[in-house]
Amino acid sequence: MLLLRDKRAGTADNGIWLATTAEHHESLRREFPNMRSIQIFGKRQVLAVDAADFAEAALQACDLFLAGDARIGKIPKERKGSGAARAFS
């Protein structure tokens, strides 16, 4: 749902990564004006640690997550396993 990133190199994407889908970006951006696409994974979104409103945005994102907001979280696509793995499912 949420991933925290704090790397010494490549700091532009440090912050809270939001697991969401493109359909929710616009509505989330209204709540998080400083949210932007992650540079290394263009489709994902980040609340950057260097944003002026980071602490407030972090708490708000946690509140949305705890409230079960459908915009936060993404169900991954089903992985195709080997034939043996499928035989046991």
Phi and psi restraints in degrees (value plus and minus 20) as a CYANA .aco file:
   2 LEU   PHI    -149.9  -109.9
   2 LEU   PSI     121.2   161.2
   3 LEU   PHI    -148.7  -108.7
   3 LEU   PSI     112.9   152.9
   4 LEU   PHI    -117.9   -77.9
   4 LEU   PSI     111.8   151.8
   5 ARG   PHI    -147.6  -107.6
   5 ARG   PSI     108.8   148.8
   6 ASP   PHI    -166.1  -126.1
   6 ASP   PSI      62.7   102.7
   7 LYS   PHI    -123.9   -83.9
   7 LYS   PSI     130.9   170.9
   8 ARG   PHI     -94.8   -54.8
   8 ARG   PSI     -57.0   -17.0
   9 ALA   PHI    -121.8   -81.8
   9 ALA   PSI     129.5   169.5
  10 GLY   PHI      43.8    83.8
  10 GLY   PSI      28.3    68.3
  11 THR   PHI     -92.9   -52.9
  11 THR   PSI     -30.2     9.8
  12 ALA   PHI     -79.3   -39.3
  12 ALA   PSI     -48.0    -8.0
  13 ASP   PHI    -120.9   -80.9
  13 ASP   PSI      -8.3    31.7
  14 ASN   PHI     -90.5   -50.5
  14 ASN   PSI     121.3   161.3
  15 GLY   PHI     123.3   163.3
  15 GLY   PSI    -167.2  -127.2
  16 ILE   PHI    -127.4   -87.4
  16 ILE   PSI      99.5   139.5
  17 TRP   PHI    -108.1   -68.1
  17 TRP   PSI     110.6   150.6
  18 LEU   PHI    -119.9   -79.9
  18 LEU   PSI     106.1   146.1
  19 ALA   PHI    -101.7   -61.7
  19 ALA   PSI      90.0   130.0
  20 THR   PHI    -173.3  -133.3
  20 THR   PSI     157.7   197.7
  21 THR   PHI    -138.6   -98.6
  21 THR   PSI     140.9   180.9
  22 ALA   PHI     -76.1   -36.1
  22 ALA   PSI     -52.4   -12.4
  23 GLU   PHI     -83.7   -43.7
  23 GLU   PSI     -40.9    -0.9
  24 HIS   PHI    -120.4   -80.4
  24 HIS   PSI     -26.6    13.4
  25 HIS   PHI     -77.8   -37.8
  25 HIS   PSI     -66.4   -26.4
  26 GLU   PHI     -82.3   -42.3
  26 GLU   PSI     -67.1   -27.1
  27 SER   PHI     -88.4   -48.4
  27 SER   PSI     -56.0   -16.0
  28 LEU   PHI     -88.5   -48.5
  28 LEU   PSI     -55.3   -15.3
  29 ARG   PHI     -86.1   -46.1
  29 ARG   PSI     -48.2    -8.2
  30 ARG   PHI     -86.3   -46.3
  30 ARG   PSI     -54.4   -14.4
  31 GLU   PHI    -104.5   -64.5
  31 GLU   PSI     -49.3    -9.3
  32 PHE   PHI    -145.1  -105.1
  32 PHE   PSI      60.5   100.5
  33 PRO   PHI     -78.5   -38.5
  33 PRO   PSI     -45.5    -5.5
  34 ASN   PHI    -113.2   -73.2
  34 ASN   PSI     -17.1    22.9
  35 MET   PHI     -85.4   -45.4
  35 MET   PSI     121.4   161.4
  36 ARG   PHI    -167.6  -127.6
  36 ARG   PSI     150.1   190.1
  37 SER   PHI     -92.1   -52.1
  37 SER   PSI     123.0   163.0
  38 ILE   PHI     -90.0   -50.0
  38 ILE   PSI     112.3   152.3
  39 GLN   PHI     -84.0   -44.0
  39 GLN   PSI     -59.0   -19.0
  40 ILE   PHI    -103.4   -63.4
  40 ILE   PSI     -36.3     3.7
  41 PHE   PHI    -156.7  -116.7
  41 PHE   PSI      58.4    98.4
  42 GLY   PHI     -62.6   -22.6
  42 GLY   PSI     -50.3   -10.3
  43 LYS   PHI    -101.8   -61.8
  43 LYS   PSI     -44.3    -4.3
  44 ARG   PHI    -104.1   -64.1
  44 ARG   PSI     141.4   181.4
  45 GLN   PHI    -137.3   -97.3
  45 GLN   PSI     131.6   171.6
  46 VAL   PHI    -154.3  -114.3
  46 VAL   PSI     121.6   161.6
  47 LEU   PHI    -117.3   -77.3
  47 LEU   PSI      80.4   120.4
  48 ALA   PHI     -88.5   -48.5
  48 ALA   PSI     116.7   156.7
  49 VAL   PHI     -84.2   -44.2
  49 VAL   PSI     -44.6    -4.6
  50 ASP   PHI    -110.4   -70.4
  50 ASP   PSI     -15.5    24.5
  51 ALA   PHI     -94.0   -54.0
  51 ALA   PSI     126.3   166.3
  52 ALA   PHI     -80.4   -40.4
  52 ALA   PSI     -50.6   -10.6
  53 ASP   PHI    -123.0   -83.0
  53 ASP   PSI       2.4    42.4
  54 PHE   PHI     -76.6   -36.6
  54 PHE   PSI     -69.8   -29.8
  55 ALA   PHI     -81.4   -41.4
  55 ALA   PSI     -64.8   -24.8
  56 GLU   PHI     -84.8   -44.8
  56 GLU   PSI     -63.5   -23.5
  57 ALA   PHI     -84.7   -44.7
  57 ALA   PSI     -58.7   -18.7
  58 ALA   PHI     -81.3   -41.3
  58 ALA   PSI     -65.9   -25.9
  59 LEU   PHI     -84.9   -44.9
  59 LEU   PSI     -60.2   -20.2
  60 GLN   PHI     -85.2   -45.2
  60 GLN   PSI     -60.8   -20.8
  61 ALA   PHI     -82.5   -42.5
  61 ALA   PSI     -61.4   -21.4
  62 CYS   PHI     -83.2   -43.2
  62 CYS   PSI     -60.9   -20.9
  63 ASP   PHI     -80.9   -40.9
  63 ASP   PSI     -63.9   -23.9
  64 LEU   PHI     -82.5   -42.5
  64 LEU   PSI     -63.5   -23.5
  65 PHE   PHI     -80.6   -40.6
  65 PHE   PSI     -68.9   -28.9
  66 LEU   PHI     -85.4   -45.4
  66 LEU   PSI     -48.8    -8.8
  67 ALA   PHI    -101.3   -61.3
  67 ALA   PSI     -23.6    16.4
  68 GLY   PHI      57.7    97.7
  68 GLY   PSI       5.3    45.3
  69 ASP   PHI     -77.2   -37.2
  69 ASP   PSI     103.7   143.7
  70 ALA   PHI     -86.3   -46.3
  70 ALA   PSI     -34.7     5.3
  71 ARG   PHI     -98.3   -58.3
  71 ARG   PSI     -39.1     0.9
  72 ILE   PHI    -123.4   -83.4
  72 ILE   PSI      99.8   139.8
  73 GLY   PHI      95.4   135.4
  73 GLY   PSI     127.2   167.2
  74 LYS   PHI    -166.2  -126.2
  74 LYS   PSI     107.5   147.5
  75 ILE   PHI    -102.8   -62.8
  75 ILE   PSI     100.2   140.2
  76 PRO   PHI     -88.5   -48.5
  76 PRO   PSI     134.3   174.3
  77 LYS   PHI     -85.3   -45.3
  77 LYS   PSI     129.3   169.3
  78 GLU   PHI     -85.9   -45.9
  78 GLU   PSI     114.1   154.1
  79 ARG   PHI    -104.7   -64.7
  79 ARG   PSI     122.1   162.1
  80 LYS   PHI    -112.2   -72.2
  80 LYS   PSI      95.0   135.0
  81 GLY   PHI    -112.0   -72.0
  81 GLY   PSI    -194.4  -154.4
  82 SER   PHI     -90.7   -50.7
  82 SER   PSI     144.7   184.7
  83 GLY   PHI     -76.7   -36.7
  83 GLY   PSI     -57.0   -17.0
  84 ALA   PHI     -85.3   -45.3
  84 ALA   PSI     -60.8   -20.8
  85 ALA   PHI     -85.9   -45.9
  85 ALA   PSI     -59.3   -19.3
  86 ARG   PHI     -87.5   -47.5
  86 ARG   PSI     -50.0   -10.0
  87 ALA   PHI     -85.7   -45.7
  87 ALA   PSI     -46.0    -6.0
  88 PHE   PHI    -117.1   -77.1
  88 PHE   PSI     -20.1    19.9
